[in-house]
Amino acid sequence: MYIDEGIVMDGTERVLRMLPWGGVLSLIQVALESGGELFSLLMLKKLLEREETVFVFLYEPFRVFENNARNVELDVREHLGDNLHIFDAFGSVYHIPREEEGIHQLSGYLDDSVFIIKLREWAVKTLESGGWSDLWIFTYNSTGVCKLFRRPYLVYRMIWAMRELLLNSAGNRGTVLTLSEPECPDISDLAYVTSDVVIETHVANGRRVGVVTKGPNEGEVLELFGGD
């Protein structure tokens, strides 16, 4: 892929400013070596350092998430239970209990249908506890759904439908979806349709860049790791 160097910009701040209030941004890692997942962690770090409240839907092992976050000098435990909360889908499905404050899990038998029912019950109960406002929603990594469920597209659609519950109950500042297209192309298609802004990450001219493929800034190219 060739990109004119004269149109390349940089920065997580620039990406976050593209997102309208309550909007959805999908960061789709098209090339595995482009570092899209790493860039999403830089965005998460930026929000947590601003003392924004973030709820992460985690579809990968917590240890993987924690170790990857360290690569951008983010210690998730410093924020966990304060302005960072995690719904641990991976640990719920594989029955890996976690006792840390700020990590939420489902228990008992979980197939695709039961997971959705229990997740909705959990969401209602959690939101009714109060204290949620201007909430950021993150997923890491949404394509993990393809590893956890037999019918990932259906499960992801049902999970997505619950976003309306969050919008109505907590006041959603924004949603950031992180996906890896080579690992789960069906989910990428759904994310594209439901997003206000889509950024695809590539390697171009030897650099890792994001290309805005949907949204008001369509066609803009961003340097992923050149400005923060």
Salt bridges, closest charged atoms under 4 A:
GLU13 OE2 - ARG17 NE 3.61
GLU13 OE2 - ARG50 NH2 2.75
GLU52 OE2 - ARG50 NH1 3.69
GLU60 OE2 - LYS147 NZ 3.49
GLU66 OE1 - ARG63 NH1 3.30
GLU66 OE2 - ARG70 NH2 3.49
GLU66 OE2 - ARG77 NE 2.51
GLU100 OE2 - ARG77 NH1 3.32
GLU100 OE2 - ARG98 NH2 2.81
ASP112 OD2 - ARG151 NE 3.64
GLU200 OE1 - HIS202 NE2 3.44
GLU220 OE1 - ARG14 NH2 3.04
GLU223 OE1 - ARG207 NH1 2.91
